[in-house]
């Protein structure tokens, strides 16, 4: 049985084709995980020959890293908006934690978890992971700094240390969620109680923090 011939790819400008490839790779990462971003998979998604993708993206390590950055930087922009919508640090932190533990974000968690593993052998990806983790740490540190300045948070630890601890707990709990270890409500409760203790907040302060 003869196979049907591949349709000739529509002619596009270099910029259009590069953007199409980048978008396809990002969408693959979200839908199937970062490990799904391969030359053949990207080509199949936009219905072109793998050689065409290779022409525009000869370094797949770089494309994987770019896909990672596109996914996680978009989420960070969303979280900045979540924080900005709140009028007080405690409410901002509560909203941030709740948003990050939302099971609807598991697709991004998968991208993170795979990036940590794949970064062991892909230094381009590892550098992107480090840069994005620095960006996340800076955003959380900003909330902690504001809480300390306003008197809402009380801690003897440096804001940098607190933000790294928070980031580690969030990442760990979200990774656990991928194998359905403890339910979402339990994870939120555990995280809230730990963070309240770290920041000198009353017990359940993050549960009852006003939003909006």
C-alpha positions in Angstrom: 0.0 0.0 0.0 1.5 3.3 -1.0 1.5 6.1 1.5 -0.1 9.5 0.6 2.5 12.1 -0.2 3.3 14.8 2.3 1.7 18.1 1.3 4.2 20.8 0.5 4.4 23.2 3.4 2.9 26.6 2.8 5.5 29.3 2.1 6.0 31.5 5.1 8.6 34.1 6.0 11.5 33.1 8.1 10.1 35.0 11.1 6.7 33.4 10.7 8.1 29.9 10.4 10.4 30.4 13.4 7.4 31.6 15.5 5.3 28.7 14.4 8.0 26.2 15.4 8.4 27.9 18.8 4.7 27.9 19.4 4.4 24.3 18.4 7.2 23.3 20.8 5.7 25.3 23.7 2.3 23.7 23.1 3.8 20.2 23.0 5.6 20.9 26.3 2.3 21.9 27.9 0.3 19.0 26.4 2.7 16.2 26.7 5.6 17.3 28.8 9.0 18.8 28.0 10.4 15.4 26.9 7.9 15.4 24.1 9.6 18.3 22.4 11.5 16.4 19.7 12.4 17.2 16.1 9.8 14.8 14.7 7.0 15.7 17.1 7.4 19.4 16.4 7.4 18.8 12.7 4.3 16.6 12.9 2.4 19.2 14.9 2.8 21.8 12.2 2.7 19.3 9.3 6.1 19.9 7.8 9.2 17.8 7.2 11.6 17.4 10.2 14.3 18.8 7.9 12.5 22.1 7.8 12.3 22.3 11.6 16.0 21.4 11.8 16.8 24.2 9.3 15.2 26.8 11.6 16.1 25.1 14.9 19.4 23.1 14.4 19.9 22.9 18.1 17.2 20.9 19.8 18.6 21.5 23.3 18.1 25.2 22.7 14.5 24.7 21.5 13.7 22.6 24.5 15.1 25.4 26.8 13.2 28.0 24.9 10.0 26.0 25.3 10.6 25.7 29.0 11.2 29.4 29.3 8.0 30.2 27.4 5.9 28.1 29.6 7.2 29.1 33.0 7.7 32.8 32.3 4.1 33.0 31.2 3.0 31.5 34.5 5.2 33.9 36.4 3.6 36.8 34.6 0.2 35.4 35.7 1.4 35.1 39.3 2.6 38.7 39.3 -0.9 39.8 38.3 -2.3 37.6 41.2 -0.1 39.4 43.6 -0.7 42.9 42.2 -4.5 42.3 42.6 -4.2 42.2 46.4 -3.9 45.2 48.7 -1.9 43.6 51.5 1.0 41.2 51.8 -0.8 38.4 53.7 -3.7 38.4 51.2 -1.2 38.5 48.3 0.7 35.5 49.7 -2.5 33.6 50.3 -3.7 34.2 46.8 -0.3 33.2 45.3 -0.1 29.9 47.3 -3.7 29.0 46.4 -3.1 29.7 42.7 0.2 27.7 42.6 -1.4 24.6 44.3 -4.3 24.6 41.8 -4.5 21.2 40.1 -5.2 23.0 36.8 -1.5 24.0 36.7 -0.3 20.4 36.7 0.8 20.8 33.1 3.3 23.5 34.1 4.4 21.3 37.1 5.3 18.5 34.7 7.4 20.9 32.6 9.3 22.0 35.7 9.9 18.4 37.0 11.1 17.2 33.6 13.3 20.3 33.3 15.1 19.6 36.5 15.8 16.0 35.4 16.6 16.8 31.8 18.8 19.7 32.8 21.4 17.2 34.1 22.4 16.5 30.5 21.3 19.7 28.8 23.3 22.6 30.1 21.3 25.1 28.0 18.2 23.9 29.7 19.9 23.9 33.1 20.9 27.5 32.7 17.3 28.4 31.7 16.0 26.6 34.8 18.4 28.4 37.1 17.4 31.8 35.6 13.7 31.1 35.9 14.1 29.9 39.5 16.0 33.1 40.3 13.1 35.1 38.8 10.5 33.1 40.9 12.6 33.6 44.0 12.8 37.3 43.4 9.0 37.6 43.1 8.3 35.7 46.3 11.1 37.6 48.1 9.3 40.8 47.1 6.1 39.7 48.8 8.1 38.7 52.0 10.0 42.0 52.0 6.7 44.0 51.7 5.2 41.9 54.5 8.1 42.6 56.8 8.1 46.3 56.0 4.4 46.6 56.7 4.7 44.6 60.0 2.4 41.8 58.8 5.3 39.3 58.7 7.6 38.7 61.6 10.7 36.6 60.9 14.3 36.5 62.0 15.4 34.9 58.8 16.5 36.9 55.8 13.8 37.4 53.1 16.0 35.6 50.6 16.2 32.5 52.8 12.4 32.5 53.5 11.6 32.9 49.8 13.9 29.9 48.9 12.2 27.8 51.6 8.8 28.8 50.3 9.7 28.0 46.7 11.1 24.6 47.7 7.9 23.7 49.6 5.7 24.7 46.7 7.7 22.8 44.2 7.8 19.7 46.4 4.1 19.6 47.1 3.2 20.2 43.4 5.6 17.4 42.4 3.8 15.1 44.9 0.5 16.0 43.3 1.6 14.5 40.0 1.4 11.0 41.5 -1.7 12.0 43.6 0.0 11.8 46.9 -2.3 13.6 49.4 -5.2 15.6 48.0 -5.1 19.3 47.1 -6.9 20.4 50.2 -4.4 18.6 52.5 -1.4 20.1 50.6 -2.9 23.6 50.9 -3.4 23.1 54.7 0.1 21.8 55.2 1.7 24.7 53.2 -0.4 27.4 55.0 0.4 26.1 58.4 4.2 26.0 57.6 4.3 29.4 56.1 2.3 31.0 58.9 4.9 29.6 61.3 7.8 30.9 59.2 6.3 34.4 59.0 4.9 34.8 62.5 1.3 34.9 61.3 -1.6 33.7 63.4 -2.7 30.2 62.7 -5.2 30.1 59.8 -4.3 33.6 58.8 -3.7 32.5 55.2 -7.0 30.7 55.2 -9.0 33.7 56.1 -6.9 36.3 54.3 -9.2 38.6 52.3 -8.8 38.6 48.6 -9.4 41.3 46.0 
